[in-house]
Amino acid sequence: MSGARPAPVARDWSTPLELLGLGMVWGASFLFMRIAVPDFGPYALVEVRLLLGALVLMPFLWRARALFPARRWLWLAPVGLVNSALPFVLFAWAAERAPAAIGAICNAMTVLFAALIGFLFFSEKIGPRRAFALLVGFSGVVVLATAKVSGLAIGAAVAAGTVAALLYGLGANLVRRHMGGLPPAAAAATLGCASLWMLPMALRHWPRQPVPAASWASAIALGILCTGLAFLVFYRLIGRIGASRAATVTYLIPLFGALFAWLFLGEPVTLQMLLAGGLVLGSVAVSQR
């Protein structure tokens, strides 16, 4: 018998590092919205975000253009509205009225809403564990909606963020069923369609005063880094480790969203926000087991 020992298996450090980086980038998106939206307004800011994100991904759409016949665009247009235009506007609107951490916490509900919509409309099984997780997650939203930050009620912002997460959940089901196997080309197409949806409102509400450089920098980072490049990393992770494991980035977004808002904007993190975040993230963890 040979005395040779088997070679040690190299640990894959790229996946956790990419998950960490993606969580940081998407957490920072709520900081960038909080900085830029007072000067741009939600509609103009979202138009800049969508257009830049689509431009980053456009080479992938051009390379896969043969896979996008006219009938496929009948799905791309409504998916762009549901999965990008409307939730982006709702999160930007919420960022005008509440700390960045609020939107980041609401965003974590996307995983639960995707399961709920799959159960209600697409005949997917949900099971008692996920049903319990949904109840816990919704209780976290209730706790968050009743909170006050610096003496101001944030219920409207929580409602907007929750509806945005609901739309993300619906969009995830539509993408999975009608555009599977096409990312990131599909992302470029839906972002491009979403930018067309938003264009009339963006032109109507375009800022009349010059936008400060800090807000422009935040809007550009939001479009290029947090949308276009982030989608590339996310789809790369899905291809390597699968959609369910890639979705674990959901746990990191609220943490970095709250951390960056506290570090760079001095926004407080209250006990109710921590409790709500714990309930929402705990429910997501239970549903993903």
C-alpha positions in Angstrom: 0.0 0.0 0.0 1.2 3.5 -0.8 1.8 5.8 2.1 0.9 8.9 0.1 -1.7 11.1 1.7 -4.5 12.6 -0.4 -3.9 16.2 -1.4 -5.8 18.7 0.6 -8.8 20.3 -1.1 -8.3 24.0 -1.6 -11.0 26.1 0.1 -13.0 28.3 -2.1 -12.6 31.8 -0.7 -14.0 33.6 -3.8 -17.7 32.7 -3.0 -17.8 34.1 0.6 -15.8 37.1 -0.5 -18.2 37.8 -3.4 -21.2 37.3 -1.1 -19.7 39.7 1.4 -18.9 42.3 -1.3 -22.4 42.0 -2.8 -24.0 42.5 0.6 -21.8 45.6 1.1 -22.7 47.0 -2.3 -26.4 46.4 -2.0 -26.4 47.7 1.6 -24.6 50.8 0.3 -27.4 51.3 -2.3 -29.7 52.5 0.5 -27.0 55.0 1.6 -26.6 56.3 -1.9 -30.4 56.7 -2.3 -30.6 58.6 1.0 -27.9 61.0 -0.2 -29.1 61.6 -3.8 -32.9 61.5 -3.6 -33.4 64.9 -1.9 -31.8 66.6 -4.9 -33.0 64.3 -7.7 -36.4 63.2 -6.4 -37.3 59.6 -6.7 -38.3 59.5 -10.4 -35.2 61.2 -11.8 -32.9 59.2 -9.5 -34.4 55.9 -10.5 -34.2 56.8 -14.2 -30.4 57.5 -13.9 -30.0 54.2 -12.0 -31.9 52.2 -14.5 -30.2 53.7 -17.5 -26.7 53.3 -16.2 -27.4 49.7 -15.0 -28.8 48.8 -18.4 -25.7 50.3 -20.2 -23.3 48.2 -18.0 -25.2 45.0 -19.0 -26.0 45.9 -22.6 -23.0 44.0 -24.1 -24.5 40.8 -22.7 -27.9 41.6 -24.3 -26.3 42.3 -27.6 -24.4 39.0 -27.5 -27.6 37.1 -26.7 -29.9 39.1 -29.0 -30.9 36.0 -31.0 -32.6 34.7 -27.9 -34.9 37.7 -27.6 -37.6 37.4 -30.3 -40.5 39.8 -30.3 -42.7 37.5 -28.2 -40.2 37.5 -25.4 -40.3 41.3 -25.2 -44.0 41.0 -24.3 -42.8 39.6 -21.0 -39.8 41.7 -20.6 -41.7 45.0 -20.5 -44.1 44.1 -17.6 -41.3 42.3 -15.7 -39.2 45.5 -16.0 -42.0 47.5 -14.5 -42.7 45.0 -11.6 -39.1 44.0 -10.9 -37.2 47.2 -11.3 -39.1 50.5 -12.0 -41.8 50.3 -9.3 -39.7 48.9 -6.5 -36.8 51.2 -7.2 -39.2 54.2 -7.0 -40.8 53.0 -3.8 -37.4 52.5 -2.1 -36.3 55.9 -3.3 -39.5 57.5 -2.0 -39.0 55.7 1.3 -35.4 57.0 1.5 -36.7 60.6 1.4 -38.7 59.9 4.6 -36.8 57.4 6.7 -33.3 56.3 7.6 -31.5 54.1 5.1 -31.7 51.1 7.4 -35.5 51.0 7.1 -35.5 50.3 3.4 -32.7 47.7 3.8 -34.7 45.8 6.5 -37.8 45.8 4.3 -35.8 44.6 1.4 -35.0 41.4 3.3 -38.7 40.4 3.0 -38.2 39.7 -0.7 -37.3 36.1 0.0 -40.5 35.5 2.0 -42.7 37.3 -0.5 -41.2 35.2 -3.3 -42.3 32.0 -1.4 -45.7 33.4 -0.7 -46.5 34.5 -4.3 -45.2 31.1 -5.5 -47.7 29.4 -3.2 -50.6 31.7 -4.0 -50.3 31.9 -7.8 -47.8 29.3 -9.1 -48.8 26.1 -7.1 -45.6 25.9 -5.1 -45.6 24.2 -1.8 -44.9 26.4 1.2 -45.0 24.1 4.2 -45.6 24.9 7.9 -42.0 26.1 8.5 -42.2 28.7 5.8 -45.8 29.7 6.8 -44.4 30.3 10.3 -41.5 32.3 8.9 -43.9 34.5 7.0 -45.8 35.3 10.2 -42.6 36.1 12.1 -41.4 38.3 9.2 -44.7 40.2 9.0 -44.5 40.7 12.7 -41.1 42.3 12.2 -42.6 44.7 9.6 -45.3 45.6 12.1 -42.7 46.4 14.8 -40.8 48.5 12.3 -43.9 50.4 11.1 -44.8 51.4 14.6 -41.3 52.7 15.4 -40.3 56.3 15.6 -36.8 57.7 14.6 -35.9 61.1 16.1 -39.5 61.5 17.1 -40.8 61.0 13.5 -43.2 58.3 12.4 -41.9 56.1 9.6 -44.9 53.9 8.9 -45.4 55.3 5.4 -41.8 54.6 4.5 -42.1 51.0 5.9 -45.2 50.4 3.9 -43.5 51.6 0.7 -40.5 49.4 1.3 -42.7 46.4 2.1 -44.7 46.8 -1.2 -41.3 47.1 -3.0 -40.2 43.8 -1.5 -43.6 42.3 -2.5 -43.0 43.4 -6.1 -39.5 42.0 -6.0 -41.0 38.7 -4.9 -43.5 38.7 -7.8 -40.7 39.7 -10.2 -38.5 36.8 -9.0 -41.3 34.3 -9.8 -41.9 35.9 -13.3 -38.2 35.9 -14.2 -37.8 32.3 -13.1 -40.7 31.1 -15.2 -40.4 33.2 -18.3 -36.7 34.2 -18.6 -34.7 31.3 -17.1 -31.3 30.7 -18.5 -30.9 34.3 -19.9 -29.2 36.3 -17.2 -27.5 38.8 -17.3 -28.9 39.5 -20.7 -32.4 39.4 -19.3 -31.4 41.9 -16.6 -30.2 44.3 -19.3 -33.5 43.9 -21.1 -35.7 44.4 -18.1 -33.6 47.4 -16.9 -33.8 48.9 -20.3 -37.6 48.4 -20.4 -37.9 49.8 -16.9 -36.0 53.0 -17.9 -38.5 53.5 -20.7 -41.4 53.1 -18.3 -39.8 55.7 -16.0 -38.7 58.2 -18.7 -41.9 60.3 -18.8 -42.1 60.7 -15.1 -38.4 61.4 -14.9 -38.6 64.2 -17.5 -41.6 65.7 -15.8 -40.0 65.7 -12.4 -36.4 66.4 -13.5 -34.6 68.7 -10.9 -34.9 72.4 -11.8 -31.9 73.3 -9.6 -28.4 72.1 -10.3 -27.7 68.8 -8.6 -24.7 68.8 -6.2 -21.7 66.7 -7.1 -22.2 64.4 -4.1 -25.7 63.5 -5.3 -24.5 62.9 -8.8 -21.7 60.7 -7.5 -24.2 58.7 -5.4 -26.6 58.3 -8.4 -23.8 57.1 -10.6 -22.6 54.6 -8.0 -26.2 53.5 -7.6 -26.5 52.8 -11.3 -23.1 51.4 -12.2 -22.0 49.7 -9.0 -25.2 48.8 -7.2 -27.2 47.8 -10.2 -25.2 46.9 -13.3 -22.0 45.4 -11.8 -23.9 44.0 -8.8 -26.2 42.0 -11.1 -23.1 40.6 -12.8 -21.7 39.3 -9.5 -25.1 38.0 -8.4 -25.7 36.0 -11.6 -22.2 34.6 -11.4 -22.9 33.4 -7.9 -26.2 31.8 -9.0 -24.3 29.9 -11.7 -21.7 28.7 -9.2 -23.7 27.9 -6.0 -27.4 28.1 -7.0 -30.1 30.6 -6.5 -31.0 29.6 -2.9 -27.5 29.8 -1.6 -26.8 33.0 -3.5 -29.9 34.5 -1.7 -28.1 34.3 1.6 -26.8 37.8 0.6 -30.2 38.9 1.9 -28.9 38.6 5.5 -26.0 41.0 4.9 -27.9 43.9 3.2 -29.7 45.2 6.3 -26.5 44.9 8.4 -24.4 47.0 5.9 -27.3 49.3 5.2 -27.6 50.3 8.8 -23.8 50.3 9.4 -23.1 52.7 6.5 -26.0 55.0 7.4 -24.7 55.2 10.9 -21.1 55.7 9.9 -21.6 58.3 7.1 -24.9 60.0 7.9 -25.0 59.6 11.7 -28.4 58.0 11.4 -29.5 56.3 14.7 -30.2 52.6 15.1 -33.0 52.2 17.6 -34.0 49.2 19.7 -37.2 48.7 17.7 -35.2 48.7 14.4 -32.9 46.1 15.9 -35.8 44.0 17.0 -37.6 44.3 13.7 -34.4 43.5 11.8 -33.9 40.4 14.0 -37.4 39.2 13.4 -37.2 39.7 9.6 -33.8 38.1 9.2 -34.6 35.3 11.6 -37.8 34.5 9.5 -35.7 34.5 6.3 -33.2 32.1 7.9 -36.0 29.7 9.0 -37.6 29.8 5.5 -34.3 29.1 3.8 -33.2 26.2 6.0 
